[in-house]
Amino acid sequence: MNIKLSRRALLASAVGATLAGGLIAGAPHSGLAADDIVIGIPAALSGPVGVADHQDWTNGVTLAIEEINANGGVLGRQLSTKIVDTDILSPEGTVAGIQALTDSGVDAIASAFVLIAQPAMDAAASSGTPYVHGNTASASDELMKADQKKYRNIFQLDVPEVWYGSGYINFLDKLVKDGKWEPKNDCVHIVQGQIAYTQNISKATQAKIAKSDTWKQGPITDVQFPVQDWAPIIRALHESDCAAAMIDHWVAAELAAFAQQYASDPVEGQLVYLQYGPSQPEFLDLAGGAAEGMIWGTVYGVYADEKGTEFREKYKEKFPGIMGMVYTGGGYDAVYLLKDAWEKVGNTTDYDAVGDAIRDIEFRGVNGFYKFRPETQSGISYPNMTDDPEAGQAHLIFQVQDDEHRIIAPEPYVEVPFVPAPWMQ
């Protein structure tokens, strides 16, 4: 079965069938009540990347809306969605998606992410529509710092991607300090993708290594999407024989292909870290057990504490199968965050007042604690930016154990201890 295509078909059908009062741009609007509070979602329903994450986001939004509507809605009104199929790879497609939502007068925009931040932010800023997103992008922070007035109602729910880099090295340090791993050498090999996101992560990792007394920079090997064959990369990993390898690439299907090739010819003793992509549901399906022992991380993911576990159970009951570990919780939290802001203001049409309410919000969701830094209107990372586990969103480190994603760091959110991969023993 073509898993990619089946997931796209599922999203297209599920969006129309399960969103409470929702609609897709271009579809008949007869099911939408005139007094609904409408959340606009620019979603990648098709295309080479982003579909799985955007399905996860839409599913999380769906679950939150159904819960809220069942409990009376917001300000006595029901919530619904307007979904626009958006090309997140191009500036033109991104602008078209956001403008279709602002032109229709949605009450807010809630987006998993786009790959080019400025077009989306400019399009939303022109209308003043509150726009919350999970771009995980330094570009979003830099735009906000450059013109806080223009982008006043735009909020990055999580933190920039650079924290992946420094946080990865912090994790390695902690693993060694706690006696859970004895690296065979001090070398870190980085395999870097070529988009801004992965390049920023790579540079941040290199900068952290340069300041370290423990680690030395190994080779930096480029990889270009789409990856047809990982064999040259695996040969390079063997040649460098580094203790740690960071595969700084985020497409789940391609990381699953890497896992399959690597598992048949691993570098003895090497700790393998895959950048983010395993969070997408198809990774475990496609890896077929080959990812056992591999590690990955996210600066924005669903906890396994009491609140997170309750969400996971509800989500899996509604959406059976492998659950995405990031944007499922992000979409869910975004709706509840907007609900809190709207209820504080008392209406949804005073965009600036809603923006002020979001700026002041302190909110604990399933993906951690939300409090926006004034200069960037983005999140706070634990333990990278704060020592308080309840003052930010945890940089969660997962390991594939028994073909499941389990949290191994940081405390106090650990589910299970780190276990050396089969080729590390």
C-alpha positions in Angstrom: 0.0 0.0 0.0 1.2 3.5 -0.8 1.1 4.9 2.8 1.8 8.5 1.7 -1.1 8.5 -0.7 -3.5 6.8 1.7 -2.8 9.3 4.4 -3.5 12.2 2.0 -6.7 10.6 0.9 -7.6 10.1 4.6 -7.0 13.8 5.4 -9.0 15.0 2.5 -12.0 12.9 3.5 -11.6 13.3 7.3 -11.4 17.1 7.0 -14.9 17.2 5.4 -16.4 14.5 7.6 -15.1 15.1 11.1 -14.5 18.8 11.7 -17.3 20.3 13.7 -19.0 22.6 11.3 -15.9 22.8 9.2 -15.4 23.3 5.5 -12.7 23.3 2.9 -12.2 26.4 0.7 -14.3 26.1 -2.4 -16.7 23.6 -0.9 -20.4 24.5 -0.2 -20.8 26.5 3.0 -24.4 25.4 3.8 -23.3 23.5 7.0 -21.7 26.6 8.6 -23.9 28.5 11.0 -23.8 32.3 10.6 -22.8 33.0 14.2 -20.0 30.4 14.4 -16.6 31.4 15.6 -14.4 30.4 12.7 -10.8 29.2 12.9 -8.9 29.4 9.6 -6.4 26.6 8.9 -4.0 26.8 6.0 -3.1 23.1 5.5 -0.9 21.2 3.1 -3.5 18.6 1.9 -1.2 17.5 -0.9 2.4 17.9 -2.0 5.8 16.3 -1.3 6.2 17.4 2.4 4.1 18.6 5.3 1.0 16.5 4.7 1.4 14.2 7.8 2.2 17.1 10.1 -0.8 19.1 8.8 -3.1 16.1 9.2 -1.9 15.8 12.8 -2.6 19.5 13.4 -6.0 19.3 11.9 -6.9 16.2 14.0 -5.8 18.0 17.1 -7.9 21.0 16.2 -10.9 18.7 15.5 -10.7 17.0 18.9 -10.5 20.4 20.8 -13.4 21.9 18.8 -15.6 18.9 19.5 -14.9 19.0 23.2 -15.5 22.8 23.4 -18.7 22.7 21.4 -20.0 19.8 23.5 -19.5 22.0 26.6 -21.4 25.0 25.2 -18.8 26.5 22.8 -17.2 29.9 23.4 -19.2 33.0 24.4 -22.3 31.0 23.7 -21.3 30.3 20.1 -20.0 27.2 18.4 -16.6 26.8 16.9 -16.0 25.7 13.3 -13.1 25.7 10.8 -12.4 26.9 7.4 -9.6 24.9 5.8 -7.6 26.1 2.7 -5.4 23.7 0.8 -2.1 25.6 0.9 1.2 25.2 -1.0 3.6 25.7 1.9 6.7 25.4 -0.4 6.2 28.6 -2.3 5.7 32.2 -1.3 2.8 32.6 -3.7 1.0 29.5 -2.5 1.5 30.5 1.1 0.2 34.0 0.6 -2.8 32.7 -1.4 -3.7 30.3 1.5 -3.5 33.0 4.2 -5.3 35.6 2.1 -8.2 33.2 1.3 -8.7 33.0 5.1 -8.4 36.6 6.0 -10.6 37.6 3.0 -13.3 35.3 4.3 -13.2 37.0 7.7 -12.1 34.2 9.9 -11.8 35.0 13.6 -8.3 33.6 13.9 -5.7 31.6 11.9 -4.1 28.5 13.4 -1.3 26.9 11.4 1.0 24.0 12.0 3.7 25.7 9.9 4.8 27.1 6.6 8.3 26.7 5.2 8.7 30.4 4.3 7.7 32.5 7.3 7.6 36.1 5.9 4.9 35.7 3.2 2.5 34.1 5.7 3.2 36.7 8.4 2.8 39.6 6.0 -0.5 38.3 4.7 -1.9 37.9 8.1 -0.5 41.2 9.4 -2.3 43.1 6.7 -5.6 42.3 8.2 -4.6 42.1 11.8 -6.1 38.7 12.2 -4.7 36.8 15.2 -2.4 34.1 13.8 -0.9 31.4 15.9 1.6 29.0 14.3 4.2 26.3 15.0 6.8 27.4 12.5 9.7 26.6 14.8 11.6 29.2 12.8 14.3 31.8 13.6 12.9 33.8 10.7 9.6 34.3 12.6 11.4 35.6 15.6 13.6 38.0 13.6 10.6 39.5 11.7 8.8 40.1 15.0 11.9 41.8 16.6 12.2 44.0 13.5 8.6 45.2 13.5 6.6 44.4 16.6 3.8 46.8 15.6 3.2 45.2 12.2 3.2 41.6 13.5 1.6 42.4 16.8 -1.1 39.7 16.5 1.2 36.9 15.3 2.5 34.3 17.8 4.9 31.4 17.4 3.6 28.7 19.7 7.0 27.0 20.1 10.7 28.1 19.9 13.1 28.6 16.9 14.8 25.6 15.4 18.3 26.6 16.6 17.4 25.2 20.0 17.5 21.7 18.5 21.2 22.1 17.9 22.4 23.3 21.3 19.8 21.1 23.0 21.1 18.0 21.2 24.6 18.6 22.6 23.2 19.3 26.0 21.4 15.9 25.8 24.7 14.1 24.9 26.4 15.8 27.8 23.7 14.7 30.2 23.7 11.1 28.9 27.5 10.9 29.5 27.4 12.7 32.9 24.6 10.3 34.2 26.7 7.3 33.2 24.1 6.1 30.7 26.5 6.1 27.7 30.2 5.8 27.3 31.1 7.2 23.9 33.9 5.6 22.0 35.4 9.0 21.0 34.6 12.7 21.1 33.5 13.1 17.5 30.1 14.3 16.3 29.3 13.7 12.6 26.5 16.0 11.2 24.5 15.1 8.1 22.7 18.3 7.1 19.8 19.0 4.8 19.8 22.0 2.6 16.7 24.0 3.6 17.0 27.0 6.0 15.5 25.0 8.8 18.1 22.2 8.8 20.9 24.6 8.0 20.1 26.7 11.1 20.0 23.5 13.2 23.4 22.4 11.9 25.0 25.8 12.5 23.7 25.9 16.0 25.0 22.4 16.7 28.4 23.3 15.3 28.5 26.5 17.5 27.7 24.5 20.6 30.4 21.9 19.8 32.9 24.7 19.3 32.3 25.9 22.8 32.4 22.3 24.3 35.3 20.8 26.2 33.8 17.4 25.6 33.0 17.2 21.9 34.9 17.8 18.6 33.4 18.5 15.3 33.5 15.6 12.9 32.6 15.7 9.2 29.7 17.7 7.9 28.0 15.8 5.1 25.4 17.4 2.8 22.2 15.6 1.8 19.7 17.0 -0.7 15.9 16.4 -0.7 14.7 14.1 -2.1 17.2 11.5 -0.9 17.3 8.6 -3.4 20.0 6.5 -1.7 21.5 6.7 1.7 24.4 4.4 0.9 26.9 7.2 0.3 25.9 8.8 3.7 26.3 5.5 5.5 29.7 5.0 4.0 30.7 8.5 5.2 29.5 7.6 8.7 31.7 4.5 8.7 34.7 6.4 7.5 34.5 9.0 10.2 33.5 6.4 12.9 32.2 9.1 15.2 30.6 8.3 18.5 27.5 10.4 17.6 25.7 11.0 14.3 23.1 13.7 13.8 21.0 13.1 10.7 19.7 16.7 10.3 16.8 16.0 7.9 13.1 16.1 8.6 11.2 14.1 6.1 9.8 11.0 7.8 9.7 8.7 4.7 13.3 9.4 3.9 14.5 9.0 7.5 12.7 5.6 7.6 14.6 4.6 4.4 17.8 5.7 6.2 16.9 3.6 9.2 16.4 0.5 7.1 19.7 0.9 5.2 21.7 1.8 8.4 20.3 -1.1 10.4 21.7 -3.5 7.9 25.2 -1.9 8.1 25.5 0.1 11.3 28.5 1.9 12.7 29.5 -0.1 15.8 28.9 1.9 19.0 27.4 4.9 17.3 24.5 6.9 18.9 22.2 7.8 16.0 20.0 10.9 16.3 17.3 11.6 13.7 16.1 15.2 13.4 12.3 15.5 14.1 10.9 13.4 11.2 10.2 10.3 13.3 7.5 12.3 15.0 5.3 11.8 11.8 3.2 8.7 12.0 4.3 7.0 8.8 7.9 6.8 10.1 7.4 3.7 12.2 5.2 2.1 9.5 7.9 2.6 6.9 10.9 1.8 9.0 9.4 -1.6 9.7 11.3 -2.2 13.0 14.7 -1.0 11.6 14.6 2.2 13.8 14.8 0.3 17.1 17.2 2.2 19.4 17.4 5.3 17.3 16.9 8.7 19.0 15.0 11.8 17.9 13.9 15.0 19.4 11.3 17.8 19.3 11.2 21.2 21.0 7.4 20.9 20.8 5.8 17.6 21.6 3.1 15.8 23.5 4.0 15.0 27.1 3.4 11.6 28.7 2.4 13.0 32.0 -1.1 12.8 33.4 -2.4 15.6 31.1 -0.6 14.3 28.1 -1.6 10.7 28.6 -5.2 11.7 28.9 -4.9 13.6 25.6 -3.2 10.6 23.9 -5.9 8.2 25.0 -8.7 10.5 23.7 -6.8 11.1 20.5 -6.1 7.5 19.7 -9.8 6.6 20.4 -10.9 9.1 17.8 -8.0 8.6 15.4 -6.8 5.0 15.6 -3.3 4.0 14.5 0.1 5.5 15.1 -0.2 8.9 16.7 2.0 11.8 15.7 3.9 13.2 18.7 4.1 16.9 17.9 1.4 18.7 15.9 -1.5 16.6 17.3 -1.0 18.4 20.6 -0.1 21.7 19.0 -3.4 21.9 17.2 -5.3 20.9 20.3 -3.5 23.5 22.5 -3.9 26.3 19.9 -7.7 26.0 20.0 -7.8 26.1 23.8 -5.4 29.0 23.9 -7.6 31.0 21.5 -10.7 30.0 23.6 -9.0 31.5 26.7 -8.1 34.7 24.8 -11.6 35.2 23.4 -13.3 34.6 26.7 -11.0 37.1 28.4 -11.8 39.8 25.8 -15.5 39.0 25.5 -15.7 39.0 21.7 -13.7 37.7 18.7 -13.8 40.7 16.4 -11.5 43.1 18.4 -8.3 41.6 16.9 -5.9 43.8 18.8 -7.6 43.1 22.1 -7.4 39.4 21.4 -3.7 39.8 20.5 -3.2 41.6 23.9 -4.9 38.7 25.7 -2.6 36.1 23.9 0.4 38.2 24.8 -0.5 38.0 28.5 -1.5 34.4 28.5 -0.1 31.8 30.8 -1.5 28.4 29.7 -0.5 24.8 30.4 -1.4 22.6 27.5 -0.6 19.0 26.5 2.6 20.3 24.8 3.8 22.2 27.8 3.5 25.7 29.2 2.8 28.7 27.0 4.1 32.1 27.9 5.3 34.3 25.1 8.5 36.2 25.2 7.7 39.9 24.6 10.5 40.6 22.1 9.6 37.6 19.8 6.1 36.5 20.8 7.4 32.9 20.7 7.7 30.2 23.3 10.2 29.2 26.0 12.2 26.0 25.9 12.9 23.8 28.9 15.7 23.0 29.8 17.4 25.1 27.1 16.0 28.5 28.2 14.7 27.9 31.7 15.5 25.5 34.6 11.8 25.3 35.6 10.1 22.3 33.9 6.7 24.1 34.3 7.8 27.4 32.8 8.3 26.3 29.2 7.9 23.6 26.6 10.1 20.6 27.2 12.7 19.7 24.5 11.6 16.1 24.5 14.1 13.4 23.4 12.5 10.1 22.3 13.9 6.7 21.6 12.3 4.0 19.5 11.8 1.1 21.9 9.8 -2.0 21.0 8.7 -0.1 17.9 7.2 2.8 20.0 8.3 6.3 20.7 9.2 6.7 24.3 10.4 9.8 26.1 14.0 9.4 27.6 14.7 13.1 28.5 14.4 15.5 30.1 13.4 15.0 33.7 10.7 15.0 35.1 9.0 13.9 31.8 10.9 10.7 31.3 8.9 7.6 30.5 11.7 5.0 30.2 15.5 5.0 30.6 17.8 5.2 27.6 18.7 1.8 26.2 21.8 1.2 23.9 20.7 0.4 20.4 21.5 -3.2 19.2 24.7 -2.1 17.4 25.9 -0.2 20.5 26.0 -3.2 22.8 
